[in-house]
Amino acid sequence: MSHENLNFRAAECSIPEIFDAVFEPIGKSGWKSNIVLTICGLLILGAAIAFSGQLYYGIGQTGLHIPVYWGGYIITFVFWIGVAHAGALISALLRLCGAEWKSAVTRVAEVITLFTLPAAGSFPLIHLGRTELFYYMLPLPNNRLLWPNFKSMLMWDVFAVSTYLTGSVLFLYVTMVPDLGIARPRMKGWIKTLYTILSWGWRGTAEEWKRVMEAAALYSVIILPVVISVHTIVSWDFAMQVVPGWHSEVFGPLFFVGALYSGTAAVFTMLGLLLWTYPGFKKVITQVHYDMLGRVWLVLGLAWAYLFFNDFVPAYYAHEPDKMDYLYYNGFGPYAAACWFLVIGNFALPLFCLAFQEFRRSIMPMFVLSIIVNIAMYIERVFIVIPGLEIYNGLNFNTIPYTYSATEIAIIAGTFGWSIGGLTLFCRIFPILPYWELAETKARQVEVDMAGVKVAYFQSGE
Amino acid sequence: MQEFHGELQWGMTIDVDKCTGCKACVVACRAENNVAVVGAEQAAMGRIMDWLRIERIHHGTYPHVHVDFIPMLCQQCGAAPCESVCPVFAAVHTHDGLNGQVYNRCIGTRVCANNCPYHVRMFNFTYPTWPEPMEKLLNPDVTVRNEGIMEKCTFCVQRIRRGTLDAKVEKREVYDGEVRPACEQACAAEALTFGLLTDSESAVSKHYDRNKFRSVLLHNEHDTRPNVVYLRPDRDPAPLESVTPLGNKSHGDHGHQENHSEMKPSAEATPAPEPAASATPVTEATPAVTASPRG
């Protein structure tokens, strides 16, 4: 990491060196990833045991009770959906914008989507009272001619999340085919076989490159509306109900921007871990990339804060009775400490820190900040779901606060194990950085020495 | 004027003035409908199930305190918020205007319970159990609901079906009083009146017509078009203003609403939208707000 100038957006080594750096971790195991995989495996095992217990004894194993019908599972569902939005933003949006620096982070983002979206999608099923009958929500033919209720926002959720999962897997795969094809001759053993199968006989002809480019551009255009609709529909799960604090017009954009915000934080967490585990990547992921993505993060943070405060400042000024109860309960009720941590960790601290270039360019502080932001974003989802239900309480004898039970904690921890373990395993088998995009960016970057000052510009890709 | 979708529309009037809060209806409902007894441990976790509950609404300041008892049951809404959100059609509208709950179809998303302004939907968090002799007293006409599904007041649909089928066999209409839900049957004060709103000669229709001036639809701000009509106490005008059973804040009575961080019963947690939207008394001058029997 040496370049200060933002114009140097490509990797800081030659193209063959990029290849070596990108494919260096493939097929190798190290103690760091072994430890991570072991912990993740144990978490998944714990979640499996907890979920078996829940299936056997019933949903009463959770901490849910009668006014608070939705709890930790739905909160974590919204959280993972948010993290999963990293993929779409960074790949599709930056690809469409023609940002050259994107190539360092696109695949990291897409792979985060690949693993966190199934984690998210599992929660609506785990949360069901009768999980074994989840297929009632699918439009399967049956002899009673029963359809699912297409008027229900939970149905829209089913279709939105499954469409997004399909789209993001295809998006990731299509852009990975050239890498697999290029790397295939230099791989050994079962990884070579795997790459041979998955690369569909990629030879690297001009026609094939043209098709990959077109497909990537097409997917970018198609997936953006899907992304926006997915998280808007997730917000409608709440916003379309009568519960005060849920029934908010700003929830659609707030959820969407919040998802991108936490998704970008997840990318920084992942990048920090990658650079720690594979120091060779430091030649490829440069300070400039950190700086540029940090700016995007800052903008998203500002947008999130704008929408977040828009959610309750108008209600506060109008003294809307429902919303006032909700606000007082949030800010000064039993969860006041968490609420103020949310405001500081999600708004004050990141926006202050990210304003400084030195901060944006340093790996460790960005890693810590990304963890803080994602904890605060999780708390934000807690505040979206729980206080509204606790306040909207017709049972005047029933004022028991909601707490996570051991079963819920184990299952939620298991999805963290699944996501982190999956990402670790992916890094061992597949290139986590897009070699061909990095090489292309490097090839297009022209460096000129102008009387001792080095500058760079990009040749058109056409 | 409310529109009825089917030929029949079952409905109920609840005279709050007559209700003594004795909870005989609650007990009758549990006995009739096999409502599970969750036990002390689950009850402490807040999982008590009651298809019908008595809400107590206090007003006035000491020593002039008054309590109204509001029997709260499924309002069998004409435009039910629970039905539209169920992804699998477990909450459906029946041909005779009930909010049906298909236990076999329910997968337990619990979204209907979140969306119910009356909080009358109860969820089976555990397998249903009864203390020792009570499991021998279960009503054979009513399904015992399994763990993981939603249930709620059905207006004693098993009695409605029996009554209508008997009438069909004997090739006649259901006569008034032939179908009586358990709560109405048990009410010593005769605060509850059940019958066909579509029959202008039925007791419920007549009772409603006579007492239209004090009828109230709860949470009318959500336009749920409930088929349970509450008749507010007919005392002198001042208490009448402050009664506002459920769903309306009493304007002059802010004594116990100072602490906003406290959780409140829905009687106080919901706002009082000014124009004709909320639980406004239905007078002769504004007959359009509430249900009206049709001959």
Interface residues (C-beta under 8 A of the other chain):
Chain A: Y57 G58 I59 G60 G63 L64 H65 I66 P67 Y69 W70 P124 H127 L128 G129 R130 L133 F134 Y136 M137 L146 W147 P148 N149 K151 S152 M153 L154 M155 V158 D237 M240 Q241 V242 V243 P244 E320 P321 D322 M324 D325 Y328 Y329 F332 G333 P334 L389 E390 I391 Y392 N393 G394 L395 N396 N398 T399 I400
Chain B: Q42 A44 M45 G46 R47 I48 M49 R53 E55 R56 M72 P81 S84 V85 C86 P87 V88 F89 R105 C106 I107 G108 T109 R110 V111 A113 N114 N115 P117 Y118 H119 V120 M122 F123 N124 F125 T126 Y127 N146 E147 G148 I149 M150 H222 K249 H260 S261 M263 K264 P265 S266 A267 A269 T270 P271 A272
